[in-house]
Amino acid sequence: MPTFLSVLSAFLVGVVLAIAPWTTLWETNYLLHPNSLFRAVALHVFTRGAVTGLGLSNLVLAFQEAHQYLVGPRGRL
């Protein structure tokens, strides 16, 4: 059960981080309104790409962990 929850959480965090920067939710965040510099940095394409990259890393981690759990220690030296 702990492995399943770990895979599920890594997968969900990865999906949210990969998709959220490209939605209107990212642009209309009320935390970005008070500071225009922080808003400019958060809305920059590089920042959005970096957050998406972290999400994709989490997805790879989730799939690797699921594969390792399903296959088990077979095939290792």
N, C-alpha and C positions, 0 to 999 in steps of 0.2 A: 503494500500500500504506500509506503513512503516514496518508493521509486516512481510510482504512478503519479503522485502529487508533485514530485519534482519535475517530471517530464511535462505534466500539464501546466504547471506554473511557468516553466521556461518557454513553452510553446505559446501560451497566452500573452506573456510579456513581449515575446518576439513579434507576434502578430500586431499588437497595439503599437509597438515602437516602429514597425515597418510601415504601417498605414497612417497613423495619426499625423505625422508632419505634413502630409499632403492633403489633409481635409480642412474644411472651414473651422473645425473645432480648434485647430492649431492657431489659426489667424484671429479668431474672435475671443481668445483667452483673455479674461479680465485682468490677469496678472501682467500682461504686456502693455496695458494702456498708460500706467503712470510714468514709465521710463521709456523714452523714445529710443535711446541707444540700445537698451536691452531688446526692445521690440525689433529694431533693425537687425540685430545679430540673430535673434530667434527666427526671423522670417527669411534670412539669407539662405540661398540654395545650398551652400556648403554645410550649414548647420543642419538643415533638413536631411541632407544626404548622410551626414555623420550619424544622426539619430536612426535613420533607416538602416545604416550599416550595423549599428548595435543590435537592432531588431533582427536582422538577418543572421547575425552571429548567435543570438539566442535561439533562433529556429534551428540552425545547424547543431547547436549544443543539444537541443531537445531531441532531434532525430538521432544523433549519435548516442545519446543516453538511452533512448528507447531501443535502438538496435543492440546496444551492449546488453541491455536487460533481457531482450528476447532471445538473442543468440547465446548468451552466457559465456563462460570462459573457454569454450571449445576453440580450437585452432590457435591457441597461444602457446608460445614456446616457454 
